[in-house]
């Protein structure tokens, strides 16, 4: 009996080792599950008693096989054991890392919002600056346009004033020249008329002198002025001595001589004809 027990002892040890290993694995799994779920559970382990007589009977049926060591100790179950759950320290570290990642994400999102706000503000300021610059350029363009238009109007006004001044000066020069020419023409005409009038008066005086009958009382140096009114064609209408250094006989003789000389000689030009004329009678001694 002791020999059989000695032969079966390795089986007992192997079974006990496997049972203990399974218990440890199950206990670790339950502990991790209890840590995650925080709900305590009770694991019941059922032990099977092995009868020595039954083991002896089994030993007589079949000789024991040589026990070879399992190249992969611990392979009792068909499925792979679950990886051990992380310890509480690892969970805390992971939670800390997760919290750090969350905070970093929050900081990143906050910074992104700040950057977006700054970008929007920068874009708004740039747009406002662009609008202001465009308004400034447009105002500058309008100012320059107004200045150019004002300068053009000033040039046109200056040109108009210069043209008016030049025209006025030209008119003044023309008028002055015309006046000078007219005056010269009048002077020439007057001189000519005077000359013609002198000639005409001399002709009338010559005719009157030829018609004058000298009275005995007439003295040398006789000088008389006779006013004559004549009609067209030289017909004498009236003759009157105004001034004379002779006596009454001389006066009457002069008036009679004027009537005898009628019609008086006409002027060389009809435009020089005058109805009222005055003769200066100075007979040749």
Residue, then its C-alpha position, 0 to 999 in steps of 0.5 A: x500500500x505504501x508503495x502504491x501511495x509512493x507511486x501516486x504521489x506525483x499525481x497528487x502533487x501535480x493535481x494539487x499544483x494545478x488546482x492551486x494554480x487555477x485558484x490563484x488565476x481565478x483569485x487574481x481575476x476576481x480581484x481585478x474584476x472586483x477592483x473594476x466593478x467595486x462589487x464584492x463577490x465570493x468565489x466558491x472552490x469545491x475540493x474533490x477528495x481522492x480515495x486511496x483504494x480507488x487510486x490503487x484500483x486504477x493503478x492495478x488496471x494500467x501501469x503508470x506511465x512515465x511522467x514527462x515534464x510539460x514543456x509549457x508548465x501552467x497549461x492546465x486550461x484550454x484557453x489562455x489566461x487573461x492578462x493581469x489587470x493593471x494594479x491600482x497604481x497603474x490605474x492612477x497613473x493612467x488616470x493621471x496621464x488621461x487627465x493630463x491629456x485631457x487638460x492638454x487637449x483643453x489647453x490646445x482647444x483654448x489656445x486654438x480658440x484664442x488663435x482663432x479669435x486673434x486671427x479673426x481680430x487681425x483679419x477685422x483690423x486688416x480689413x478695417x485698415x484696408x477699407x480706411x486705406x482705400x477710403x484715404x486713396x479715394x479721397x486723395x484721388x478726389x482731392x487730386x482730381x479737384x485740384x487738377x480741375x481747379x488748376x485747369x479752371x484757373x488756367x482757363x480763367x487766366x487765359x480768358x483774362x489774358x485774351x480779354x486784356x489782349x483784345x482790349x489792348x488791341x481794340x485800344x490800339x486800333x481805336x487809338x490808331x483809328x483816332x490818330x488816323x482820323x485826326x490826321x485825316x481831319x487835320x489834313x482835310x481841315x488844312x486842305x479845306x482851309x487852303x481851299x477856303x482861303x483860295x475861295x475867299x481870295x476868289x470872292x475878294x478878287x471879284x468884289x474888289x473888281x466890282x468895287x467903285x472906290x469913293x473919293x473919301x477912301x484913303x490908303x490902308x483901308x481894312x474892312x470886314x463884310x458879313x455876307x449871306x448867300x444862297x445856293x449858287x452864290x447869289x448874294x442875299x445880304x451884305x453888311x460891313x461890320x468893321x471898317x476904318x473908312x467912312x460911310x461912303x466907303x461902307x456903302x461902296x463895299x456893300x454895293x460891290x458885293x451885290x454887283x459881284x453876285x453870284x459869287x464864285x462857288x467853292x472848289x468842292x461843294x462840301x466847302x460851301x457855306x451860307x454865311x461867310x465873312x470877307x476881309x476887304x483890303x483893297x490894293x492901293 
